[in-house]
Amino acid sequence: MQLTVTTVNGDVFTVEVAQDMEVENLLALCQVEVPSLANVPAERLLLLHNGRTLNKGGQDLKKTIQEIALSDNDMVLVSAASANTAPAGAGGRTGATAALGSSNPLAGIDFSSIRVPQQRGGAASASTAPRPSANANPNDPAVVYQQLLNDAPLRAQLRETNPALSEALESGNF
């Protein structure tokens, strides 16, 4: 079966694996494909699928791909668990194994580098668009019409979500 593997660094690759392959061997295959994972012990690697951590500790490394319920063409995320997520020795566990047991394995990931697309016209034009007066009825079609005419980003959004209504608005044919 084929799996698509991605990492927090943006690496994406596909691997051909058998259903009886152990998680430990899948992670080793990922370490070969992604140099940044090469020096991370398998016990510290997290395998996530649909937001769920599939390997919670060393004992899960011996489970097969079939036992962790992966299917053909699934996409998984491989990430190194943060060793400082929990204090070392907490409850007799090391920092690495405590991190594997954490409820949010994505807590250590920095999402600040992800670019969020802005509306057409930029965020500044959206904040400077005229607002309806406080006593205007938002259910009044004339108020909605004027708001759409005066707010270019809102018109652009309408054009994308409902082209027929946008065309009627701009032509005045409604």
QUIMO-V563504 format. One record per residue. N is the residue number from 1. RES is the residue in three letters. BURIAL is b if it has 24 or more other ideal C-beta (glycine too) atoms within 12 Angstrom, else e. Layout:
n = (N & N)
res = (RES & RES)
burial = (BURIAL & BURIAL)
//
This chain:
n = (1 & 2 & 3 & 4 & 5 & 6 & 7 & 8 & 9 & 10 & 11 & 12 & 13 & 14 & 15 & 16 & 17 & 18 & 19 & 20 & 21 & 22 & 23 & 24 & 25 & 26 & 27 & 28 & 29 & 30 & 31 & 32 & 33 & 34 & 35 & 36 & 37 & 38 & 39 & 40 & 41 & 42 & 43 & 44 & 45 & 46 & 47 & 48 & 49 & 50 & 51 & 52 & 53 & 54 & 55 & 56 & 57 & 58 & 59 & 60 & 61 & 62 & 63 & 64 & 65 & 66 & 67 & 68 & 69 & 70 & 71 & 72 & 73 & 74 & 75 & 76 & 77 & 78 & 79 & 80 & 81 & 82 & 83 & 84 & 85 & 86 & 87 & 88 & 89 & 90 & 91 & 92 & 93 & 94 & 95 & 96 & 97 & 98 & 99 & 100 & 101 & 102 & 103 & 104 & 105 & 106 & 107 & 108 & 109 & 110 & 111 & 112 & 113 & 114 & 115 & 116 & 117 & 118 & 119 & 120 & 121 & 122 & 123 & 124 & 125 & 126 & 127 & 128 & 129 & 130 & 131 & 132 & 133 & 134 & 135 & 136 & 137 & 138 & 139 & 140 & 141 & 142 & 143 & 144 & 145 & 146 & 147 & 148 & 149 & 150 & 151 & 152 & 153 & 154 & 155 & 156 & 157 & 158 & 159 & 160 & 161 & 162 & 163 & 164 & 165 & 166 & 167 & 168 & 169 & 170 & 171 & 172 & 173 & 174)
res = (MET & GLN & LEU & THR & VAL & THR & THR & VAL & ASN & GLY & ASP & VAL & PHE & THR & VAL & GLU & VAL & ALA & GLN & ASP & MET & GLU & VAL & GLU & ASN & LEU & LEU & ALA & LEU & CYS & GLN & VAL & GLU & VAL & PRO & SER & LEU & ALA & ASN & VAL & PRO & ALA & GLU & ARG & LEU & LEU & LEU & LEU & HIS & ASN & GLY & ARG & THR & LEU & ASN & LYS & GLY & GLY & GLN & ASP & LEU & LYS & LYS & THR & ILE & GLN & GLU & ILE & ALA & LEU & SER & ASP & ASN & ASP & MET & VAL & LEU & VAL & SER & ALA & ALA & SER & ALA & ASN & THR & ALA & PRO & ALA & GLY & ALA & GLY & GLY & ARG & THR & GLY & ALA & THR & ALA & ALA & LEU & GLY & SER & SER & ASN & PRO & LEU & ALA & GLY & ILE & ASP & PHE & SER & SER & ILE & ARG & VAL & PRO & GLN & GLN & ARG & GLY & GLY & ALA & ALA & SER & ALA & SER & THR & ALA & PRO & ARG & PRO & SER & ALA & ASN & ALA & ASN & PRO & ASN & ASP & PRO & ALA & VAL & VAL & TYR & GLN & GLN & LEU & LEU & ASN & ASP & ALA & PRO & LEU & ARG & ALA & GLN & LEU & ARG & GLU & THR & ASN & PRO & ALA & LEU & SER & GLU & ALA & LEU & GLU & SER & GLY & ASN & PHE)
burial = (e & e & b & b & b & b & b & b & e & e & e & e & e & e & b & e & b & e & e & e & b & b & b & b & e & b & b & b & b & b & b & e & b & b & e & e & b & e & e & b & e & b & b & b & b & b & b & b & b & e & e & e & b & b & b & b & b & e & e & b & b & e & b & e & b & e & e & b & e & b & e & e & e & b & e & b & b & b & b & b & b & b & e & e & b & b & e & e & e & e & e & e & e & b & e & b & b & b & b & b & b & b & e & e & b & e & e & e & e & e & e & e & e & e & e & e & e & e & e & e & e & e & e & e & e & e & e & e & b & e & e & e & e & e & e & e & e & e & e & e & e & e & e & e & e & e & b & b & e & e & b & e & b & b & b & b & e & b & e & e & e & e & e & e & e & e & e & e & b & e & e & e & e & e)
//
